[in-house]
């Protein structure tokens, strides 16, 4: 069965300088990886309220933003933070906001965040039947003018999200959804950035 998305080109193609075949980009959850796959600059987060959805257990993004002297209010959010071995991780360093939970039930007020960063969550960690709920919650907590950035690894992921995209655009008239193909400078595909702007 052919997907509704098949044959449609992404709205843009962006490239970055990592070498082809590098597994480093997929094995890292650091700020450089986020910048490369989500196609943004860390400096864009200056003074913003940021949700790191599916944060690494070490709260890497929050720590690296602080190390780069980028002042943003960042909340690291992951179901892993409910596990004892991860709760104890930040005892030895300055406490940063970390919240345990799932994205289908975000415990935040509406319009709480200017940026929501999500490295692959809806395609990797959410059942197909829960994707719409997941993204509805993301949109609910996204501020006016805010951006949700995620990365879908394969064309099939984009195809699977076509129906969800249509439903979201029907429900939320004030959002814009962009699909941008991510490639290395040598043209190797590295998936797709999905951006929702409210």
Secondary structure, DSSP 8 states (H G I E B T S, - for coil): ---TTTT---SEEEEE---TT-SHHHH--SHHHHHHHHT--GGGGTT-EEEEET--TT-HHHHHHHHTT---EEEEEEGGGGSHHHHGGGGSS----EEE--GGG--S-TT-EEEEEESSHHHHSS-GGGHHHHHHHHHHHEEEEEEEEEEE-SHHHHHHHHHHHHHHHHH-TT-EEEEEEEEETT--EEEEEEEEE-
